[in-house]
Amino acid sequence: MIVCLAANPSIDKLFEVDRLIKGDIHRPLGLVATAGGKGLNVARAAHTLGGEPTAVSLLRGHAGKWLEEQLSAEGVPGVFVWSRGENRSSLSVADRESGGLTEFYEHGSVVPSASWIELTHAATSLFPVARWLTISGSLPRGVPDEGYRDLVVEARAAGLGVAVDCEGDRLRLALEAKPDIVKVNSTEARELLGVPTARHEESLTAARKLRDLAGGDGHAALVTRGAEGVVLAAPDGTLYEGMLYVRGRYPVGSGDAFLAGLVTALDAALGWDEALCRALGAATANAEIPGAARLDPARAADLGSQAQVRIL
């Protein structure tokens, strides 16, 4: 089992318009709504890819009921902790003319500390039958930034592999607990490390530094670079570069699909080169279909076979 923590889930909406004009009224040409937030995206993508995820999520109000119903309809197993208030919403607006994407993400309301404690208990109760824990995205307001770090400590003590994809102080503190994998994009790496990451060599340097912060030998760090692919500092210190020369119009959730592809491949005991191919295939398949984590598994496999991964 892969436990996918989704502490701050969201109803994710994607609008498509011909042209986004500031101050104007727009009537969307298309609308997709999904059970989102990074943690739920990872769980949904992993399920689609044939993995064995269980989402562990904090749900609230009418929005939480909708999220629960959507996950059930997709067949994604979940363990849910209910709290007062409402889950947040996030809106992405795709401009067909420019190919650009404008995004609006709510923070969500404050969560009682007791609800976070209950959520961590729900996650740790699954550790005896799990092999991996993924921790993705933001924490709801009211939860201390140390929350992820403490959960990494418990998961590693239980013998699970841990993959972390977050940012800022939550990431900095989580790295103190030495997760097996840290996956961030180039912007998140730059903000954490205070170093440039725009160029290929700079991203490699950032991946090395992240690997060291995560514990060095036996730990891995990946920096995703959008259309420029991904770089990896593997557990044995080997450096990899991965590319896939196919582009999609809907990149929201591609980083989450990437993590799902990576962890499901590693959970199946595949090597890092094959895991990178599968992750790139999943990320690109996600970008071809409107709505985060709504990928076609056959297309993901085909794209993964086209990915180019090399040791540097």
C-alpha beads as a LAMMPS data file, in Angstrom:
LAMMPS data file: protein, C-alpha beads

312 atoms
311 bonds

1 atom types
1 bond types

-500.0 500.0 xlo xhi
-500.0 500.0 ylo yhi
-500.0 500.0 zlo zhi

Masses

1 110.0

Atoms # bond

1 1 1 0.000 0.000 0.000
2 1 1 1.007 3.598 -0.690
3 1 1 -0.402 5.983 1.930
4 1 1 -1.055 9.347 0.260
5 1 1 -1.460 12.118 2.804
6 1 1 -3.793 14.904 1.656
7 1 1 -3.910 17.337 4.561
8 1 1 -5.360 20.262 2.603
9 1 1 -7.560 18.871 -0.200
10 1 1 -9.403 21.074 -2.632
11 1 1 -12.152 21.090 -5.215
12 1 1 -10.019 21.878 -8.252
13 1 1 -11.772 23.594 -11.158
14 1 1 -10.368 24.202 -14.620
15 1 1 -12.027 26.764 -16.900
16 1 1 -11.079 27.116 -20.560
17 1 1 -11.593 30.402 -22.370
18 1 1 -10.636 31.569 -25.854
19 1 1 -8.817 34.573 -24.476
20 1 1 -8.338 35.795 -20.908
21 1 1 -8.939 39.559 -20.699
22 1 1 -8.398 41.414 -17.426
23 1 1 -11.606 43.015 -16.168
24 1 1 -13.836 41.301 -18.715
25 1 1 -16.693 38.799 -18.337
26 1 1 -15.786 35.297 -19.523
27 1 1 -18.044 32.388 -20.372
28 1 1 -15.951 29.225 -20.152
29 1 1 -15.875 26.923 -23.151
30 1 1 -15.100 23.980 -20.898
31 1 1 -15.187 23.173 -17.184
32 1 1 -13.673 20.259 -15.298
33 1 1 -13.901 19.761 -11.529
34 1 1 -11.798 17.168 -9.698
35 1 1 -11.066 15.988 -6.176
36 1 1 -7.761 17.777 -5.916
37 1 1 -5.052 19.257 -3.829
38 1 1 -1.652 17.661 -4.366
39 1 1 -2.171 14.715 -2.016
40 1 1 -5.443 13.604 -3.590
41 1 1 -3.971 14.125 -7.064
42 1 1 -1.143 11.723 -6.199
43 1 1 -3.596 9.135 -4.858
44 1 1 -5.863 9.390 -7.900
45 1 1 -2.984 9.197 -10.379
46 1 1 -1.395 6.265 -8.545
47 1 1 -4.729 4.420 -8.643
48 1 1 -5.067 5.051 -12.380
49 1 1 -1.518 3.784 -12.935
50 1 1 -2.303 0.488 -11.217
51 1 1 -0.751 1.233 -7.836
52 1 1 -2.260 0.524 -4.432
53 1 1 -2.851 3.955 -2.877
54 1 1 -4.991 4.885 0.077
55 1 1 -5.746 8.574 0.481
56 1 1 -5.708 9.887 4.038
57 1 1 -7.435 13.233 4.026
58 1 1 -9.049 15.925 6.142
59 1 1 -12.571 16.613 4.871
60 1 1 -14.972 19.376 5.870
61 1 1 -18.518 20.466 5.098
62 1 1 -20.402 20.203 1.813
63 1 1 -17.170 20.439 -0.170
64 1 1 -15.800 17.487 1.786
65 1 1 -18.877 15.426 0.945
66 1 1 -18.331 16.192 -2.739
67 1 1 -14.667 15.193 -2.488
68 1 1 -15.590 11.914 -0.786
69 1 1 -18.181 11.129 -3.467
70 1 1 -15.732 11.845 -6.292
71 1 1 -13.032 9.619 -4.825
72 1 1 -15.577 6.837 -4.335
73 1 1 -16.761 7.202 -7.936
74 1 1 -13.170 6.839 -9.148
75 1 1 -12.587 3.814 -6.927
76 1 1 -9.828 5.458 -4.899
77 1 1 -9.673 4.004 -1.361
78 1 1 -9.627 6.577 1.409
79 1 1 -9.545 7.105 5.143
80 1 1 -11.121 10.420 6.095
81 1 1 -11.083 12.607 9.169
82 1 1 -13.976 15.052 9.396
83 1 1 -13.668 18.509 10.879
84 1 1 -15.722 21.688 11.013
85 1 1 -15.674 24.308 8.287
86 1 1 -15.355 23.788 4.531
87 1 1 -12.652 22.434 2.271
88 1 1 -11.126 24.988 -0.043
89 1 1 -11.458 25.450 -3.798
90 1 1 -8.837 26.180 -6.436
91 1 1 -9.426 27.639 -9.889
92 1 1 -7.230 27.418 -12.994
93 1 1 -8.123 29.351 -16.145
94 1 1 -6.616 28.081 -19.400
95 1 1 -6.238 30.677 -22.176
96 1 1 -6.492 28.840 -25.510
97 1 1 -5.077 31.743 -27.509
98 1 1 -1.842 32.131 -25.537
99 1 1 -1.613 28.656 -24.040
100 1 1 -1.157 30.326 -20.650
101 1 1 -2.640 29.321 -17.324
102 1 1 -3.861 31.638 -14.550
103 1 1 -4.408 30.070 -11.134
104 1 1 -6.274 31.047 -7.955
105 1 1 -5.702 28.893 -4.851
106 1 1 -7.606 29.399 -1.607
107 1 1 -5.804 28.863 1.693
108 1 1 -8.777 27.243 3.381
109 1 1 -10.075 27.884 6.884
110 1 1 -8.242 27.187 10.136
111 1 1 -8.194 23.565 11.305
112 1 1 -8.456 22.646 15.000
113 1 1 -5.269 21.066 16.367
114 1 1 -7.275 18.021 17.446
115 1 1 -8.211 17.347 13.810
116 1 1 -4.554 17.279 12.758
117 1 1 -3.754 14.841 15.568
118 1 1 -6.622 12.634 14.435
119 1 1 -5.382 12.792 10.836
120 1 1 -1.843 11.720 11.799
121 1 1 -3.304 8.842 13.819
122 1 1 -5.345 7.784 10.787
123 1 1 -2.184 7.760 8.665
124 1 1 0.012 5.937 11.182
125 1 1 -2.667 3.277 11.716
126 1 1 -1.998 2.193 8.116
127 1 1 1.774 2.004 8.458
128 1 1 1.866 -1.700 9.470
129 1 1 0.396 -2.677 6.067
130 1 1 1.994 0.057 3.960
131 1 1 5.274 0.313 2.058
132 1 1 5.327 3.996 1.124
133 1 1 4.069 7.317 2.431
134 1 1 3.716 10.323 0.139
135 1 1 3.407 13.786 1.663
136 1 1 2.332 16.439 -0.799
137 1 1 1.349 20.080 -0.848
138 1 1 0.317 22.579 1.778
139 1 1 -0.815 22.201 5.343
140 1 1 -4.114 23.787 6.351
141 1 1 -3.941 26.859 8.519
142 1 1 -3.778 26.008 12.207
143 1 1 -1.344 23.106 11.710
144 1 1 2.279 23.780 12.717
145 1 1 4.945 23.639 10.016
146 1 1 6.569 20.788 11.983
147 1 1 3.599 18.559 11.186
148 1 1 5.163 16.932 8.139
149 1 1 8.527 16.473 9.838
150 1 1 6.977 14.559 12.723
151 1 1 5.061 12.302 10.345
152 1 1 8.231 11.532 8.350
153 1 1 9.915 10.478 11.608
154 1 1 7.092 8.069 12.433
155 1 1 6.927 6.604 8.942
156 1 1 10.665 5.959 8.741
157 1 1 10.624 4.383 12.205
158 1 1 7.905 2.047 10.913
159 1 1 10.083 1.044 7.962
160 1 1 8.212 2.890 5.212
161 1 1 9.771 4.693 2.295
162 1 1 8.807 8.366 2.415
163 1 1 8.493 10.762 -0.526
164 1 1 7.992 14.468 0.209
165 1 1 6.767 17.157 -2.198
166 1 1 6.151 20.460 -0.439
167 1 1 7.797 23.858 -0.091
168 1 1 9.060 26.542 2.263
169 1 1 9.384 25.925 5.988
170 1 1 7.372 22.711 5.748
171 1 1 9.984 21.322 3.352
172 1 1 12.933 22.613 5.353
173 1 1 11.641 20.959 8.511
174 1 1 10.639 17.734 6.742
175 1 1 14.199 17.383 5.436
176 1 1 15.420 17.281 9.036
177 1 1 13.633 13.927 9.376
178 1 1 15.558 12.477 6.370
179 1 1 12.844 11.385 3.916
180 1 1 13.880 8.815 1.335
181 1 1 12.834 11.044 -1.569
182 1 1 12.367 14.775 -1.918
183 1 1 10.761 16.023 -5.133
184 1 1 10.430 19.729 -5.817
185 1 1 10.236 21.969 -8.847
186 1 1 13.008 24.393 -9.755
187 1 1 11.251 27.368 -8.150
188 1 1 10.773 25.535 -4.849
189 1 1 14.410 24.404 -4.895
190 1 1 15.609 27.955 -5.538
191 1 1 13.509 29.404 -2.737
192 1 1 14.644 26.799 -0.209
193 1 1 18.342 26.791 -1.061
194 1 1 18.774 30.417 -2.112
195 1 1 20.634 29.404 -5.278
196 1 1 19.753 29.837 -8.970
197 1 1 18.129 26.847 -10.678
198 1 1 17.243 28.138 -14.140
199 1 1 20.064 26.382 -15.966
200 1 1 20.657 22.645 -16.211
201 1 1 23.883 22.646 -14.197
202 1 1 22.283 24.823 -11.543
203 1 1 19.414 22.349 -11.142
204 1 1 21.911 19.507 -10.770
205 1 1 23.731 21.422 -8.055
206 1 1 20.394 22.024 -6.302
207 1 1 19.524 18.316 -6.492
208 1 1 22.879 17.418 -4.908
209 1 1 22.325 19.914 -2.099
210 1 1 18.794 18.667 -1.478
211 1 1 20.045 15.088 -1.347
212 1 1 22.621 16.106 1.260
213 1 1 19.950 17.865 3.326
214 1 1 17.748 14.764 3.109
215 1 1 20.506 12.581 4.528
216 1 1 22.999 11.972 1.715
217 1 1 23.722 8.338 0.882
218 1 1 20.546 6.291 0.644
219 1 1 18.374 9.317 -0.092
220 1 1 17.253 10.827 -3.403
221 1 1 16.385 14.324 -4.598
222 1 1 14.634 15.324 -7.798
223 1 1 14.202 18.778 -9.292
224 1 1 11.524 18.945 -11.972
225 1 1 12.050 21.604 -14.634
226 1 1 8.765 21.756 -16.524
227 1 1 9.327 21.421 -20.267
228 1 1 13.058 20.911 -19.576
229 1 1 12.517 17.565 -17.869
230 1 1 13.932 16.459 -14.524
231 1 1 17.273 15.925 -12.805
232 1 1 17.863 13.334 -10.105
233 1 1 20.531 12.795 -7.490
234 1 1 19.945 9.099 -6.758
235 1 1 20.483 7.290 -3.433
236 1 1 23.914 6.017 -4.534
237 1 1 24.968 9.475 -5.720
238 1 1 24.452 8.789 -9.429
239 1 1 23.131 11.801 -11.344
240 1 1 20.371 11.328 -13.931
241 1 1 18.660 13.541 -16.448
242 1 1 15.235 12.726 -17.880
243 1 1 13.476 14.295 -20.881
244 1 1 10.282 13.682 -22.814
245 1 1 9.787 15.763 -25.947
246 1 1 5.993 15.831 -25.863
247 1 1 3.976 18.775 -24.544
248 1 1 0.445 19.034 -23.190
249 1 1 -1.846 22.025 -22.760
250 1 1 -3.010 21.269 -19.202
251 1 1 -0.002 21.035 -16.853
252 1 1 -1.942 21.443 -13.585
253 1 1 -1.268 18.322 -11.536
254 1 1 1.597 17.058 -13.693
255 1 1 4.012 17.234 -10.769
256 1 1 1.625 15.099 -8.725
257 1 1 1.230 12.602 -11.568
258 1 1 5.041 12.520 -11.812
259 1 1 5.327 11.611 -8.117
260 1 1 2.608 8.968 -8.487
261 1 1 4.416 7.411 -11.448
262 1 1 7.729 7.469 -9.612
263 1 1 6.511 5.899 -6.377
264 1 1 4.347 3.248 -8.043
265 1 1 7.372 2.224 -10.125
266 1 1 9.685 2.093 -7.107
267 1 1 7.017 0.193 -5.172
268 1 1 7.092 -2.366 -8.000
269 1 1 10.874 -2.715 -7.427
270 1 1 11.842 -1.034 -10.702
271 1 1 15.142 0.796 -11.035
272 1 1 15.557 4.545 -11.056
273 1 1 15.914 4.793 -14.819
274 1 1 12.616 2.996 -15.424
275 1 1 10.948 4.885 -12.575
276 1 1 11.936 8.196 -14.179
277 1 1 10.515 7.069 -17.520
278 1 1 7.218 6.100 -15.927
279 1 1 7.074 9.337 -13.963
280 1 1 7.697 11.454 -17.065
281 1 1 5.087 9.482 -18.991
282 1 1 2.500 9.995 -16.266
283 1 1 3.245 13.720 -15.975
284 1 1 2.921 14.272 -19.716
285 1 1 -0.224 12.148 -20.033
286 1 1 -1.727 14.279 -17.277
287 1 1 -0.965 17.448 -19.259
288 1 1 -2.834 16.146 -22.298
289 1 1 -6.235 15.915 -20.576
290 1 1 -8.097 18.749 -18.820
291 1 1 -8.263 18.264 -15.061
292 1 1 -5.474 17.259 -12.708
293 1 1 -4.685 13.537 -12.370
294 1 1 -7.109 12.535 -15.130
295 1 1 -4.582 10.624 -17.202
296 1 1 -4.965 7.672 -19.555
297 1 1 -2.754 4.843 -18.216
298 1 1 -2.141 3.385 -21.690
299 1 1 -1.061 6.784 -22.960
300 1 1 1.154 7.241 -19.907
301 1 1 2.866 3.926 -20.642
302 1 1 3.355 4.840 -24.297
303 1 1 4.805 8.228 -23.401
304 1 1 7.049 6.639 -20.789
305 1 1 8.525 4.404 -23.484
306 1 1 9.463 7.581 -25.405
307 1 1 11.213 9.237 -22.445
308 1 1 14.972 9.633 -22.593
309 1 1 16.893 9.046 -19.364
310 1 1 20.654 9.159 -19.126
311 1 1 23.332 9.015 -16.445
312 1 1 25.419 12.156 -16.265

Bonds

1 1 1 2
2 1 2 3
3 1 3 4
4 1 4 5
5 1 5 6
6 1 6 7
7 1 7 8
8 1 8 9
9 1 9 10
10 1 10 11
11 1 11 12
12 1 12 13
13 1 13 14
14 1 14 15
15 1 15 16
16 1 16 17
17 1 17 18
18 1 18 19
19 1 19 20
20 1 20 21
21 1 21 22
22 1 22 23
23 1 23 24
24 1 24 25
25 1 25 26
26 1 26 27
27 1 27 28
28 1 28 29
29 1 29 30
30 1 30 31
31 1 31 32
32 1 32 33
33 1 33 34
34 1 34 35
35 1 35 36
36 1 36 37
37 1 37 38
38 1 38 39
39 1 39 40
40 1 40 41
41 1 41 42
42 1 42 43
43 1 43 44
44 1 44 45
45 1 45 46
46 1 46 47
47 1 47 48
48 1 48 49
49 1 49 50
50 1 50 51
51 1 51 52
52 1 52 53
53 1 53 54
54 1 54 55
55 1 55 56
56 1 56 57
57 1 57 58
58 1 58 59
59 1 59 60
60 1 60 61
61 1 61 62
62 1 62 63
63 1 63 64
64 1 64 65
65 1 65 66
66 1 66 67
67 1 67 68
68 1 68 69
69 1 69 70
70 1 70 71
71 1 71 72
72 1 72 73
73 1 73 74
74 1 74 75
75 1 75 76
76 1 76 77
77 1 77 78
78 1 78 79
79 1 79 80
80 1 80 81
81 1 81 82
82 1 82 83
83 1 83 84
84 1 84 85
85 1 85 86
86 1 86 87
87 1 87 88
88 1 88 89
89 1 89 90
90 1 90 91
91 1 91 92
92 1 92 93
93 1 93 94
94 1 94 95
95 1 95 96
96 1 96 97
97 1 97 98
98 1 98 99
99 1 99 100
100 1 100 101
101 1 101 102
102 1 102 103
103 1 103 104
104 1 104 105
105 1 105 106
106 1 106 107
107 1 107 108
108 1 108 109
109 1 109 110
110 1 110 111
111 1 111 112
112 1 112 113
113 1 113 114
114 1 114 115
115 1 115 116
116 1 116 117
117 1 117 118
118 1 118 119
119 1 119 120
120 1 120 121
121 1 121 122
122 1 122 123
123 1 123 124
124 1 124 125
125 1 125 126
126 1 126 127
127 1 127 128
128 1 128 129
129 1 129 130
130 1 130 131
131 1 131 132
132 1 132 133
133 1 133 134
134 1 134 135
135 1 135 136
136 1 136 137
137 1 137 138
138 1 138 139
139 1 139 140
140 1 140 141
141 1 141 142
142 1 142 143
143 1 143 144
144 1 144 145
145 1 145 146
146 1 146 147
147 1 147 148
148 1 148 149
149 1 149 150
150 1 150 151
151 1 151 152
152 1 152 153
153 1 153 154
154 1 154 155
155 1 155 156
156 1 156 157
157 1 157 158
158 1 158 159
159 1 159 160
160 1 160 161
161 1 161 162
162 1 162 163
163 1 163 164
164 1 164 165
165 1 165 166
166 1 166 167
167 1 167 168
168 1 168 169
169 1 169 170
170 1 170 171
171 1 171 172
172 1 172 173
173 1 173 174
174 1 174 175
175 1 175 176
176 1 176 177
177 1 177 178
178 1 178 179
179 1 179 180
180 1 180 181
181 1 181 182
182 1 182 183
183 1 183 184
184 1 184 185
185 1 185 186
186 1 186 187
187 1 187 188
188 1 188 189
189 1 189 190
190 1 190 191
191 1 191 192
192 1 192 193
193 1 193 194
194 1 194 195
195 1 195 196
196 1 196 197
197 1 197 198
198 1 198 199
199 1 199 200
200 1 200 201
201 1 201 202
202 1 202 203
203 1 203 204
204 1 204 205
205 1 205 206
206 1 206 207
207 1 207 208
208 1 208 209
209 1 209 210
210 1 210 211
211 1 211 212
212 1 212 213
213 1 213 214
214 1 214 215
215 1 215 216
216 1 216 217
217 1 217 218
218 1 218 219
219 1 219 220
220 1 220 221
221 1 221 222
222 1 222 223
223 1 223 224
224 1 224 225
225 1 225 226
226 1 226 227
227 1 227 228
228 1 228 229
229 1 229 230
230 1 230 231
231 1 231 232
232 1 232 233
233 1 233 234
234 1 234 235
235 1 235 236
236 1 236 237
237 1 237 238
238 1 238 239
239 1 239 240
240 1 240 241
241 1 241 242
242 1 242 243
243 1 243 244
244 1 244 245
245 1 245 246
246 1 246 247
247 1 247 248
248 1 248 249
249 1 249 250
250 1 250 251
251 1 251 252
252 1 252 253
253 1 253 254
254 1 254 255
255 1 255 256
256 1 256 257
257 1 257 258
258 1 258 259
259 1 259 260
260 1 260 261
261 1 261 262
262 1 262 263
263 1 263 264
264 1 264 265
265 1 265 266
266 1 266 267
267 1 267 268
268 1 268 269
269 1 269 270
270 1 270 271
271 1 271 272
272 1 272 273
273 1 273 274
274 1 274 275
275 1 275 276
276 1 276 277
277 1 277 278
278 1 278 279
279 1 279 280
280 1 280 281
281 1 281 282
282 1 282 283
283 1 283 284
284 1 284 285
285 1 285 286
286 1 286 287
287 1 287 288
288 1 288 289
289 1 289 290
290 1 290 291
291 1 291 292
292 1 292 293
293 1 293 294
294 1 294 295
295 1 295 296
296 1 296 297
297 1 297 298
298 1 298 299
299 1 299 300
300 1 300 301
301 1 301 302
302 1 302 303
303 1 303 304
304 1 304 305
305 1 305 306
306 1 306 307
307 1 307 308
308 1 308 309
309 1 309 310
310 1 310 311
311 1 311 312
